[in-house]
Amino acid sequence: MATPYQLIEKEKINTLQFPQSEVLHDQEAIAQRTNDLVRAQSLGNLEHAKIKIFFEDNQSKKMVETTVWALTDKQVVLKQGVGIPIHRIYKST
């Protein structure tokens, strides 16, 4: 049975702690995640479209519905400077 993701508000993400380990172990899945995040950034900047980001902090799997404003090498930047480390993201839709 799949682990359910807990819905979280983006304003609470800054209070989370993220381990340094990568959640994905397949290079193909990592490449797909990168492509999906680049697409999410384009949708956020052009259409202000919200997407769902599925990620894991040091306690559980979580999901946030938000707009991606920017991508760096290491994190996804949301509104108000909130960031999620890319290596802790499973997928975005």
N, C-alpha and C positions, 0 to 999 in steps of 0.2 A: 504494500500500500504506500502511496506517495505521501511524503510529509507535507502537510498544509503550511502555507505561508501566512504569517501574521501580518495583517494590514497595519501600516504605520504612517503617521503624518510626517511630511518632510521636515517640519519644524523640530521634530524629535530626533532626527538622524544625528545631529551634532552631539547628542548625549551618548551615542552608542560607541562601543569599543570594537575595533576590527583587528583580528589577528593578521600576521604577516603572510600566512600560507595562502596558496592559490586554491580556489574551490573547484576549478575544472582541471582535469588531468589529461585531457585529450587535446592535442594540438588543433585538430579540426574544430572542436567545440570552442576553443579559445579564439580561433580566426573568425568563426561565425559570430561570436559575441562582439568582437571588434567591429565587424561589418554592421551588425545591428545597432551598436552604439553610435557609429558615424551617421547612420540613417536617422536615428532618433534625434541627434543634434540638428541635422538638416530640417527635420519636421518641426522641431522646437523653434528654430530661428526663423524659418519661412512662414510656418502656419500656426505657430504657438500651440501645436498639438501636444496633448498629454500622452504619455506612454506608461506602461507598467514595467518597473524594474524589480527583478527578483534577486535578492541578495541574502547574505548571511553575516551576522555580526558574531561576537564571541559567545552568544547564548542561543540563538535560534534563527531559523529562516524567516525572512521578512519580505514584504512587497510594498512598494510605494507607487502611487499614480501621480506623475508630475511631468513637467516640461524640462528637457535637457537644454541647458544654456550653453555649455562648453564641455570640451574634452581636453584633458591633458594626458601626458604619457601614463600617469598613475591614477587619475581619478575622473569621475563624472561630476561636473559642477552643475548644481541645480540653482534655482532662484535663491537669492539672499546669501550666496556663497556657500551653501550647504554642499558637502562633497561625499561621495561614496567611492571607496577604493575599487578600481576596476577588477583587481584580482579577487574580490569578494562577491562579484556579480555572477549569477548563473546565466541569466538571459534577460532580454528586454523585448517587449511586444507592443 
